[in-house]
């Protein structure tokens, strides 16, 4: 059974930085993809970034490109989302999710589709406010 556990989150001032972590377990080897999604107040959930730890394929939504960096430590089965230059509109509950080959294919083609992910974390609140 696949499990995903997020950590990080909290309150940060505009322009500040924060790092989220996502530990994945239950996949055989490293053939899986990880996506970060977020849901702001009154908004639909949206895909933010994704990575395939085995080959380093990455995806960023236009709204975060150049400010967020996703990385993976395959030995620790952990994915990190480094968020810099945070804006109030980045305020949201951030979710980490993991899935198999369909997720990896999606990253190659440049999309994050929620229904392709097998397991989701509980979500962590990120609040950007002065």
MDAnalysis code that builds the backbone (N, CA, C; Angstrom):
import MDAnalysis as mda
import numpy as np

u = mda.Universe.empty(390, n_residues=130, atom_resindex=np.repeat(np.arange(130), 3), trajectory=True)
u.add_TopologyAttr("name", ["N", "CA", "C"] * 130)
u.add_TopologyAttr("resid", np.arange(1, 131))
u.add_TopologyAttr("resname", ["UNK", "UNK", "UNK", "UNK", "UNK", "UNK", "UNK", "UNK", "UNK", "UNK", "UNK", "UNK", "UNK", "UNK", "UNK", "UNK", "UNK", "UNK", "UNK", "UNK", "UNK", "UNK", "UNK", "UNK", "UNK", "UNK", "UNK", "UNK", "UNK", "UNK", "UNK", "UNK", "UNK", "UNK", "UNK", "UNK", "UNK", "UNK", "UNK", "UNK", "UNK", "UNK", "UNK", "UNK", "UNK", "UNK", "UNK", "UNK", "UNK", "UNK", "UNK", "UNK", "UNK", "UNK", "UNK", "UNK", "UNK", "UNK", "UNK", "UNK", "UNK", "UNK", "UNK", "UNK", "UNK", "UNK", "UNK", "UNK", "UNK", "UNK", "UNK", "UNK", "UNK", "UNK", "UNK", "UNK", "UNK", "UNK", "UNK", "UNK", "UNK", "UNK", "UNK", "UNK", "UNK", "UNK", "UNK", "UNK", "UNK", "UNK", "UNK", "UNK", "UNK", "UNK", "UNK", "UNK", "UNK", "UNK", "UNK", "UNK", "UNK", "UNK", "UNK", "UNK", "UNK", "UNK", "UNK", "UNK", "UNK", "UNK", "UNK", "UNK", "UNK", "UNK", "UNK", "UNK", "UNK", "UNK", "UNK", "UNK", "UNK", "UNK", "UNK", "UNK", "UNK", "UNK", "UNK", "UNK", "UNK", "UNK"])
u.atoms.positions = np.array([
    [0.845, -1.191, 0.000],
    [0.000, 0.000, 0.000],
    [0.885, 1.246, 0.000],
    [0.516, 2.202, -0.834],
    [1.298, 3.435, -0.951],
    [0.863, 4.431, 0.121],
    [1.864, 5.047, 0.731],
    [1.604, 6.079, 1.721],
    [2.401, 7.324, 1.377],
    [1.804, 8.476, 1.678],
    [2.444, 9.768, 1.443],
    [2.289, 10.604, 2.705],
    [3.401, 11.158, 3.187],
    [3.368, 11.978, 4.396],
    [4.079, 13.292, 4.119],
    [3.354, 14.394, 4.307],
    [3.932, 15.722, 4.100],
    [4.431, 16.286, 5.422],
    [5.375, 17.200, 5.324],
    [5.805, 17.972, 6.477],
    [6.229, 19.349, 5.992],
    [6.301, 20.263, 6.934],
    [6.590, 21.652, 6.587],
    [5.313, 22.457, 6.633],
    [5.343, 23.637, 6.119],
    [4.171, 24.496, 6.166],
    [4.220, 25.424, 7.369],
    [3.298, 26.374, 7.376],
    [3.243, 27.347, 8.454],
    [3.004, 28.734, 7.921],
    [3.426, 29.717, 8.698],
    [3.217, 31.122, 8.357],
    [4.538, 31.742, 7.902],
    [4.499, 32.481, 6.815],
    [5.688, 33.144, 6.302],
    [5.281, 34.503, 5.756],
    [6.190, 35.454, 5.824],
    [5.901, 36.787, 5.304],
    [6.046, 36.816, 3.786],
    [5.372, 37.734, 3.124],
    [5.557, 37.885, 1.672],
    [7.026, 38.101, 1.335],
    [7.462, 37.429, 0.291],
    [8.861, 37.491, -0.093],
    [9.727, 36.459, 0.581],
    [9.177, 35.765, 1.550],
    [9.928, 34.760, 2.287],
    [9.982, 33.420, 1.590],
    [10.604, 32.460, 2.276],
    [10.800, 31.124, 1.717],
    [10.303, 30.066, 2.679],
    [10.008, 28.918, 2.120],
    [9.562, 27.787, 2.924],
    [9.815, 26.510, 2.131],
    [10.105, 25.422, 2.845],
    [10.313, 24.146, 2.178],
    [9.334, 23.115, 2.712],
    [8.690, 22.443, 1.787],
    [7.804, 21.333, 2.125],
    [8.495, 20.023, 1.768],
    [8.216, 18.988, 2.547],
    [8.772, 17.658, 2.290],
    [7.650, 16.654, 2.113],
    [7.933, 15.636, 1.327],
    [6.946, 14.597, 1.067],
    [7.664, 13.248, 1.043],
    [7.360, 12.397, 1.999],
    [7.960, 11.071, 2.050],
    [6.980, 10.051, 1.484],
    [7.474, 9.251, 0.556],
    [6.637, 8.273, -0.141],
    [7.094, 6.861, 0.214],
    [6.153, 5.988, 0.461],
    [6.483, 4.586, 0.722],
    [5.465, 3.690, 0.037],
    [5.882, 2.459, -0.227],
    [4.966, 1.479, -0.790],
    [5.152, 1.188, -2.259],
    [5.973, 1.980, -2.953],
    [6.250, 1.688, -4.346],
    [7.449, 0.759, -4.447],
    [7.448, -0.080, -5.482],
    [8.589, -0.945, -5.724],
    [9.636, -0.147, -6.489],
    [10.812, -0.048, -5.928],
    [11.864, 0.731, -6.574],
    [11.536, 2.212, -6.585],
    [11.987, 2.899, -7.630],
    [11.788, 4.344, -7.715],
    [10.916, 4.740, -8.910],
    [10.137, 3.788, -9.430],
    [9.314, 4.076, -10.598],
    [7.974, 4.670, -10.182],
    [8.022, 5.911, -9.754],
    [6.808, 6.610, -9.381],
    [7.019, 8.095, -9.599],
    [5.937, 8.817, -9.642],
    [6.009, 10.262, -9.760],
    [5.315, 10.901, -8.576],
    [5.751, 12.089, -8.244],
    [5.188, 12.825, -7.111],
    [4.731, 14.192, -7.593],
    [3.559, 14.563, -7.178],
    [3.026, 15.873, -7.527],
    [2.650, 16.669, -6.292],
    [2.804, 17.955, -6.399],
    [2.328, 18.876, -5.354],
    [1.123, 19.629, -5.925],
    [0.062, 19.651, -5.150],
    [-1.153, 20.372, -5.498],
    [-1.449, 21.355, -4.365],
    [-2.278, 22.328, -4.659],
    [-2.681, 23.252, -3.602],
    [-4.121, 23.702, -3.816],
    [-4.749, 24.059, -2.702],
    [-6.115, 24.574, -2.757],
    [-6.202, 25.801, -1.874],
    [-6.339, 26.955, -2.517],
    [-6.473, 28.203, -1.787],
    [-7.899, 28.438, -1.345],
    [-8.124, 29.413, -0.477],
    [-9.469, 29.710, 0.024],
    [-10.425, 30.032, -1.116],
    [-11.511, 29.283, -1.199],
    [-12.503, 29.537, -2.227],
    [-12.090, 29.168, -3.628],
    [-10.995, 28.431, -3.757],
    [-10.492, 28.068, -5.083],
    [-10.497, 26.561, -5.276],
    [-10.465, 26.153, -6.538],
    [-10.339, 24.738, -6.849],
    [-8.885, 24.297, -6.633],
    [-8.703, 23.013, -6.387],
    [-7.345, 22.504, -6.224],
    [-6.629, 22.555, -7.573],
    [-5.353, 22.926, -7.535],
    [-4.579, 23.048, -8.763],
    [-3.229, 22.370, -8.612],
    [-2.703, 21.886, -9.715],
    [-1.378, 21.290, -9.719],
    [-0.317, 22.367, -9.699],
    [0.709, 22.165, -8.905],
    [1.769, 23.147, -8.725],
    [3.075, 22.679, -9.358],
    [3.492, 21.471, -9.017],
    [4.764, 20.971, -9.511],
    [4.801, 19.458, -9.378],
    [5.649, 18.817, -10.153],
    [5.775, 17.368, -10.071],
    [7.160, 16.924, -10.476],
    [7.535, 15.718, -10.045],
    [8.852, 15.189, -10.362],
    [8.812, 13.675, -10.446],
    [9.637, 13.135, -11.318],
    [9.885, 11.707, -11.378],
    [11.260, 11.476, -10.767],
    [11.342, 10.933, -9.541],
    [12.642, 10.799, -8.883],
    [13.638, 9.931, -9.652],
    [13.160, 8.994, -10.437],
    [14.077, 8.079, -11.108],
    [14.853, 8.739, -12.227],
    [14.251, 9.683, -12.940],
    [14.960, 10.301, -14.059],
    [15.012, 11.823, -13.984],
    [14.407, 12.398, -12.949],
    [14.503, 13.837, -12.744],
    [13.562, 14.684, -13.569],
    [12.652, 14.066, -14.326],
    [11.680, 14.851, -15.085],
    [10.875, 15.726, -14.136],
    [10.726, 17.004, -14.490],
    [10.045, 17.948, -13.623],
    [8.985, 18.716, -14.388],
    [8.019, 19.204, -13.646],
    [6.963, 20.055, -14.197],
    [6.667, 21.157, -13.197],
    [6.431, 22.358, -13.737],
    [6.028, 23.495, -12.907],
    [4.834, 24.177, -13.554],
    [3.875, 24.559, -12.732],
    [2.803, 25.396, -13.224],
    [3.356, 26.794, -13.500],
    [2.741, 27.494, -14.426],
    [3.223, 28.824, -14.806],
    [3.240, 29.782, -13.618],
    [2.300, 29.595, -12.702],
    [2.170, 30.509, -11.570],
    [3.337, 30.414, -10.591],
    [4.095, 29.332, -10.635],
    [5.185, 29.157, -9.669],
    [6.554, 29.025, -10.334],
    [6.580, 28.939, -11.646],
    [7.849, 28.739, -12.359],
    [8.796, 29.884, -12.062],
    [10.023, 29.544, -11.716],
    [11.022, 30.553, -11.378],
    [11.060, 30.897, -9.900],
    [10.033, 30.500, -9.162],
    [10.002, 30.764, -7.718],
    [10.070, 29.475, -6.901],
    [9.478, 28.418, -7.402],
    [9.463, 27.144, -6.694],
    [10.451, 26.190, -7.365],
    [11.082, 25.351, -6.553],
    [11.989, 24.327, -7.069],
    [11.644, 22.992, -6.440],
    [11.436, 21.994, -7.274],
    [11.147, 20.652, -6.778],
    [12.393, 19.791, -6.931],
    [12.642, 18.948, -5.940],
    [13.800, 18.069, -5.988],
    [13.447, 16.770, -5.288],
    [14.310, 15.771, -5.488],
    [14.045, 14.473, -4.892],
    [15.321, 13.836, -4.377],
    [15.211, 13.176, -3.247],
    [16.275, 12.331, -2.725],
    [15.755, 10.904, -2.862],
    [16.156, 10.251, -3.941],
    [15.612, 8.925, -4.227],
    [15.939, 7.916, -3.137],
    [17.111, 8.047, -2.519],
    [17.495, 7.098, -1.463],
    [16.597, 7.208, -0.246],
    [16.081, 8.402, -0.014],
    [15.195, 8.620, 1.133],
    [13.727, 8.574, 0.734],
    [13.450, 8.360, -0.578],
    [12.075, 8.385, -1.091],
    [11.353, 9.659, -0.646],
    [12.057, 10.745, -0.711],
    [11.513, 12.020, -0.248],
    [11.633, 13.064, -1.356],
    [10.580, 13.831, -1.513],
    [10.544, 14.921, -2.484],
    [10.387, 16.227, -1.721],
    [11.082, 17.244, -2.186],
    [11.058, 18.541, -1.537],
    [10.490, 19.593, -2.494],
    [9.769, 20.543, -1.933],
    [9.301, 21.688, -2.702],
    [9.820, 22.937, -2.004],
    [10.834, 23.538, -2.597],
    [11.399, 24.778, -2.078],
    [10.622, 25.933, -2.690],
    [10.037, 26.739, -1.836],
    [9.201, 27.854, -2.294],
    [9.861, 29.161, -1.891],
    [10.239, 29.946, -2.874],
    [10.870, 31.240, -2.640],
    [9.988, 32.363, -3.154],
    [10.297, 33.573, -2.738],
    [9.548, 34.760, -3.184],
    [8.044, 34.537, -3.040],
    [7.656, 34.064, -1.893],
    [6.256, 33.714, -1.687],
    [5.365, 34.952, -1.703],
    [4.173, 34.751, -2.240],
    [3.197, 35.821, -2.370],
    [1.938, 35.450, -1.572],
    [1.152, 36.435, -1.191],
    [-0.101, 36.112, -0.487],
    [-0.982, 35.140, -1.267],
    [-0.951, 35.209, -2.582],
    [-1.782, 34.310, -3.381],
    [-1.276, 32.872, -3.381],
    [-0.109, 32.636, -2.793],
    [0.368, 31.263, -2.622],
    [-0.248, 30.604, -1.383],
    [-0.972, 31.385, -0.605],
    [-1.634, 30.834, 0.573],
    [-2.601, 29.730, 0.171],
    [-2.430, 28.565, 0.754],
    [-3.250, 27.414, 0.383],
    [-2.909, 26.235, 1.275],
    [-3.746, 25.220, 1.197],
    [-3.376, 23.916, 1.735],
    [-2.647, 23.188, 0.620],
    [-1.445, 22.736, 0.919],
    [-0.617, 22.059, -0.070],
    [-0.691, 20.557, 0.169],
    [-0.934, 19.827, -0.907],
    [-1.046, 18.378, -0.844],
    [0.051, 17.741, -1.691],
    [0.613, 16.679, -1.171],
    [1.534, 15.857, -1.924],
    [0.809, 14.581, -2.331],
    [1.075, 14.117, -3.543],
    [0.441, 12.903, -4.029],
    [1.452, 12.099, -4.845],
    [1.243, 10.792, -4.911],
    [2.175, 9.925, -5.642],
    [1.409, 8.939, -6.507],
    [2.001, 8.595, -7.624],
    [1.387, 7.630, -8.525],
    [2.436, 6.961, -9.387],
    [1.992, 5.987, -10.197],
    [2.915, 5.186, -10.971],
    [3.216, 5.743, -12.349],
    [3.234, 4.852, -13.336],
    [3.703, 5.208, -14.673],
    [2.857, 6.273, -15.369],
    [1.558, 6.273, -15.108],
    [0.718, 7.295, -15.753],
    [1.089, 8.689, -15.258],
    [1.482, 8.772, -14.005],
    [1.921, 10.064, -13.470],
    [3.224, 10.483, -14.148],
    [4.156, 9.540, -14.271],
    [5.437, 9.852, -14.925],
    [5.192, 10.314, -16.359],
    [4.323, 9.626, -17.076],
    [4.007, 10.016, -18.451],
    [3.404, 11.412, -18.486],
    [2.564, 11.715, -17.511],
    [1.975, 13.045, -17.443],
    [3.019, 14.126, -17.254],
    [3.998, 13.853, -16.421],
    [5.054, 14.840, -16.200],
    [5.835, 15.096, -17.486],
    [6.091, 14.033, -18.229],
    [6.812, 14.174, -19.498],
    [6.024, 15.052, -20.462],
    [4.700, 14.876, -20.465],
    [3.857, 15.644, -21.383],
    [3.452, 16.998, -20.823],
    [3.750, 17.236, -19.538],
    [3.503, 18.560, -18.972],
    [2.145, 18.743, -18.333],
    [1.699, 17.738, -17.568],
    [0.453, 17.922, -16.846],
    [0.450, 17.160, -15.521],
    [-0.403, 17.629, -14.628],
    [-0.662, 16.973, -13.349],
    [-2.160, 16.715, -13.295],
    [-2.565, 15.475, -13.357],
    [-3.978, 15.114, -13.349],
    [-4.285, 14.357, -12.057],
    [-5.138, 14.917, -11.252],
    [-5.402, 14.384, -9.924],
    [-5.796, 12.916, -9.948],
    [-6.609, 12.507, -10.913],
    [-7.125, 11.142, -10.912],
    [-6.042, 10.101, -11.191],
    [-4.868, 10.538, -11.621],
    [-3.785, 9.608, -11.923],
    [-2.955, 9.256, -10.688],
    [-3.223, 9.914, -9.587],
    [-2.423, 9.712, -8.381],
    [-3.091, 8.687, -7.461],
    [-2.275, 7.790, -6.922],
    [-2.787, 6.679, -6.126],
    [-2.933, 7.005, -4.644],
    [-2.111, 7.890, -4.161],
    [-2.125, 8.174, -2.727],
    [-1.898, 9.659, -2.503],
    [-2.556, 10.178, -1.490],
    [-2.490, 11.601, -1.154],
    [-2.127, 11.780, 0.312],
    [-1.386, 12.849, 0.580],
    [-1.112, 13.210, 1.956],
    [-2.292, 13.955, 2.561],
    [-2.149, 14.281, 3.818],
    [-3.248, 14.902, 4.556],
    [-3.351, 16.397, 4.278],
    [-2.327, 16.967, 3.676],
    [-2.327, 18.398, 3.392],
    [-1.644, 19.180, 4.496],
    [-0.979, 20.257, 4.115],
    [-0.319, 21.125, 5.083],
    [-0.599, 22.574, 4.705],
    [-0.920, 23.378, 5.696],
    [-1.309, 24.764, 5.449],
    [-0.068, 25.637, 5.279],
    [-0.076, 26.428, 4.217],
    [0.943, 27.452, 3.996],
    [0.213, 28.794, 3.939],
    [0.591, 29.687, 4.829],
    [-0.029, 31.004, 4.878],
    [1.039, 32.067, 4.660],
    [0.817, 32.895, 3.647],
    [1.755, 33.975, 3.331],
    [1.072, 35.289, 3.697],
    [1.557, 35.890, 4.756],
    [0.905, 37.100, 5.255],
    [1.874, 37.883, 6.122],
    [1.702, 39.200, 6.112],
    [2.512, 40.051, 6.983],
    [1.772, 40.321, 8.286],
])
